Amino acid sequence: MTEYLQNFPASRLRRNRQSQWIRNLVSENSLSVNDLIWPVFICDGNNIKEEIASMPGVFKYSIDRLNEVTDQAVDNKINLIALFPNTPNDKKDKNGSEALNEDNLVCKALRKIKNQTLDLGIMCDVALDPYTSHGHDGLLSDTNQILNDESNEVLVKQSLLLADHKADIIAPSDMMDGRIGLIRKALENSNFKDTLLLSYAAKYASSFYGPFRDAVGSGNNLKSDKKTYQMDYTNSDEALRESALDISEGADIIMVKPGISYLDIIQRLKKEFNFPTFAYQVSGEYAMVKAAGANGWIDEEKIIFEQLTSFKRAGADAILTYFALDVAKKINLFS
């Protein structure tokens, strides 16, 4: 500050802000379609496109309507979609057995999409919460404790099933200890050596997940929190340890979830590891922007671009966001 005062008026930082053309030239970060990943919910049934009440503008699609999704993704130059299933309650049990069914929603979706010749990546979540009757990401003991190692055995099988159905990215979101190394070893041993492994390395026990749980149908089943396996939101050093382990175990990409409240975590991880780092702008963050915009309290479009750019500024290489399609359309309109 003293140096700046000594140089004034020779140093006037506002010179580089006075017009849009100069602001464009000195801009440090920019948002492109290549930064966007589109999360998509799939459901049972036929000819269904159903809006999620707590996520206005976001829909659940039946498998027969997935062409609508993939066509829009390709047309708008989105590189990757992420599939999340809304498993019917009658197919859920305490062990999440449906996760290993080759005719579950995700496997059906993969077969349909991969039968097309598309330049489009497909990411699939690995966790048991869409499939368990209790809504947890892993197996529960008789005393309602999450069983880490037993859960890992199921997650490895789920990963291999998804890889066999040509998922491009396997994305464990469960936060069980050691699962990245086990999944990577299993993929290598089964000759899925080119399958990408994205770890939800720093996934926090957050209150921002409510609308997502509505979308996958796990919210009403969940009777206890996930604090024994998801991270404590008071911690940041722990995110470094989690990420270091997952990188050493064979992850190709790490991810931080949620997003806006965890920009400091994104920045720390990117600075520490210089490793491909994604962020997830989660359902609660989406819903808040939509609600405030609908009430006229904010300019929704401007807020969306500001928030997504903040992810880039923090160091994120790509962002999972429910705004992906709308933002891609807007960017493409002016490109």
Order of alpha helices (4+ residues) and beta strands (2+ residues): alpha-alpha-beta-beta-beta-alpha-beta-alpha-beta-beta-beta-alpha-beta-alpha-beta-alpha-alpha-beta-alpha-beta-alpha-alpha-beta-alpha
